[in-house]
Amino acid sequence: MSAMFLQFKGRFIRVAIVFAFFLTFFSCSDAVRDDFPRRSFVGYFDLSYAEYSKSVFTARRDMMNDLVGVNGIVVYNSGGTYYAFDLMCPHEKSTGCSLTVNVDEDPSIAVCSCCGSQFLLASPYGEVIEGPSSRNLHVYETGVSANNMLVVSSGY
């Protein structure tokens, strides 16, 4: 009886190892690795200033002259709800490729100067509208303090 138990135990262990291998291999195959460059920061923008009270603005530095984002940020104001994204294109991932916004034509669209990908700023996720990019914009956390200061942070 102990020989049967040892045989069963050995078979069970082999099946468990094979199952664990397949679970690990196939669970990672659909995952998209987020390889966007990281930079920890907290940026402050006084919303009573004309340059920060627009429906959309870009910045490489905050009011304290500290760098924000990896390649700077673009902030979109949707009726008092603020969305902030990195100016670096998630497809190009190059400091030489920045997003631009034509505020006269459509301030809710950002376009990569290198690959031409277009992104929707008027959403919490910065969705791809068109282009070779398959990834949305890199999103940053936002909040407005009691003294009307917009705080944008990397969250890590």
C-alpha positions as CSV (number, residue, x, y, z in Angstrom):
1,M,0.0,0.0,0.0
2,S,2.8,2.4,0.7
3,A,4.3,1.7,-2.8
4,M,1.0,2.7,-4.4
5,F,0.9,5.9,-2.3
6,L,4.5,6.8,-3.3
7,Q,3.6,6.1,-7.0
8,F,0.5,8.3,-6.7
9,K,2.5,11.0,-4.9
10,G,5.2,11.0,-7.6
11,R,2.5,11.3,-10.4
12,F,0.7,14.1,-8.5
13,I,3.9,16.1,-8.2
14,R,4.8,15.7,-11.9
15,V,1.3,16.8,-12.9
16,A,1.4,19.8,-10.5
17,I,4.8,20.9,-11.9
18,V,3.5,20.6,-15.5
19,F,0.3,22.5,-14.6
20,A,2.4,25.3,-12.8
21,F,4.6,25.6,-15.9
22,F,1.7,26.0,-18.3
23,L,-0.1,28.3,-15.9
24,T,3.0,30.5,-15.7
25,F,3.8,30.4,-19.4
26,F,0.3,31.1,-20.7
27,S,-0.8,33.6,-18.1
28,C,2.1,35.9,-19.1
29,S,1.7,35.5,-22.8
30,D,-1.2,38.0,-23.1
31,A,0.2,40.5,-20.6
32,V,1.5,43.8,-22.1
33,R,4.7,44.8,-20.4
34,D,4.6,48.4,-19.4
35,D,8.1,49.6,-20.4
36,F,7.3,53.3,-20.3
37,P,10.1,55.3,-18.6
38,R,9.4,56.2,-15.0
39,R,10.2,59.4,-13.2
40,S,8.9,60.2,-9.7
41,F,7.6,63.8,-9.3
42,V,4.9,66.0,-7.8
43,G,4.1,69.2,-9.7
44,Y,2.1,72.3,-8.6
45,F,0.2,74.6,-10.8
46,D,-1.8,77.6,-9.5
47,L,-5.1,77.6,-11.5
48,S,-5.6,81.3,-10.9
49,Y,-2.6,82.0,-13.2
50,A,-3.7,82.6,-16.9
51,E,-1.3,80.0,-18.3
52,Y,-2.8,77.2,-16.2
53,S,-6.4,78.2,-16.4
54,K,-6.8,77.3,-20.1
55,S,-8.7,74.2,-21.2
56,V,-5.3,72.6,-22.1
57,F,-1.7,73.5,-21.2
58,T,1.6,71.8,-21.5
59,A,4.5,72.1,-19.0
60,R,8.0,70.8,-18.6
61,R,8.4,72.4,-15.2
62,D,5.9,73.3,-12.5
63,M,5.6,76.6,-10.6
64,M,8.6,75.7,-8.4
65,N,10.7,75.1,-11.5
66,D,10.8,71.3,-10.8
67,L,10.7,68.9,-13.8
68,V,7.3,67.2,-14.4
69,G,6.8,64.0,-16.3
70,V,9.4,62.2,-18.3
71,N,9.1,64.5,-21.3
72,G,6.9,67.1,-19.7
73,I,3.1,66.9,-19.3
74,V,-0.1,68.0,-21.0
75,V,-3.1,68.8,-18.8
76,Y,-6.7,68.8,-20.1
77,N,-9.5,70.5,-18.1
78,S,-12.8,68.9,-18.7
79,G,-15.2,71.2,-16.7
80,G,-13.1,71.1,-13.5
81,T,-11.9,67.5,-13.9
82,Y,-8.2,67.5,-14.8
83,Y,-6.5,64.8,-16.9
84,A,-2.7,64.8,-17.1
85,F,-0.5,62.8,-19.5
86,D,3.1,62.6,-20.3
87,L,4.2,64.4,-23.5
88,M,6.3,61.4,-24.5
89,C,4.6,59.2,-27.2
90,P,4.1,55.7,-25.8
91,H,4.9,54.3,-29.3
92,E,8.2,56.2,-29.9
93,K,9.4,56.4,-26.2
94,S,11.9,59.1,-27.2
95,T,12.6,62.5,-25.6
96,G,12.9,63.8,-29.1
97,C,9.3,62.9,-29.9
98,S,6.9,65.1,-28.1
99,L,3.1,65.4,-28.3
100,T,1.7,68.6,-29.7
101,V,-1.7,70.1,-29.3
102,N,-3.3,72.5,-31.8
103,V,-5.5,74.5,-29.4
104,D,-7.0,76.5,-32.2
105,E,-8.1,73.5,-34.2
106,D,-9.0,70.9,-31.6
107,P,-7.6,71.2,-28.0
108,S,-8.8,67.7,-27.1
109,I,-6.4,65.9,-29.5
110,A,-2.6,65.4,-29.0
111,V,-0.4,64.4,-32.0
112,C,3.0,62.8,-31.9
113,S,5.5,64.9,-33.8
114,C,7.4,61.7,-35.0
115,C,4.9,58.9,-35.7
116,G,1.7,60.9,-36.2
117,S,-0.3,58.9,-33.6
118,Q,-3.3,60.9,-32.3
119,F,-4.6,60.7,-28.7
120,L,-7.8,61.8,-27.0
121,L,-7.0,64.2,-24.1
122,A,-10.6,64.6,-23.1
123,S,-10.7,61.3,-21.4
124,P,-9.1,59.8,-18.3
125,Y,-7.1,57.3,-20.3
126,G,-5.7,59.3,-23.3
127,E,-6.9,56.7,-25.8
128,V,-5.3,56.2,-29.1
129,I,-7.5,57.6,-31.9
130,E,-5.2,57.0,-34.8
131,G,-1.7,56.0,-35.7
132,P,0.8,53.3,-35.2
133,S,0.7,53.5,-31.4
134,S,-1.2,50.6,-29.8
135,R,-0.9,52.1,-26.3
136,N,-2.8,54.9,-24.6
137,L,-0.9,57.9,-23.2
138,H,0.9,57.5,-19.9
139,V,-1.5,58.9,-17.2
140,Y,-0.6,60.9,-14.1
141,E,-2.7,61.5,-11.0
142,T,-4.3,64.9,-10.5
143,G,-6.1,66.7,-7.7
144,V,-7.1,70.3,-6.9
145,S,-6.3,71.6,-3.4
146,A,-8.5,74.0,-1.3
147,N,-6.3,76.9,-2.4
148,N,-7.0,76.2,-6.1
149,M,-3.6,74.5,-6.7
150,L,-3.6,71.7,-9.3
151,V,-1.3,68.9,-8.1
152,V,0.0,66.4,-10.7
153,S,2.0,63.4,-9.5
154,S,3.5,60.2,-10.9
155,G,2.0,58.2,-8.0
156,Y,5.1,56.2,-7.4
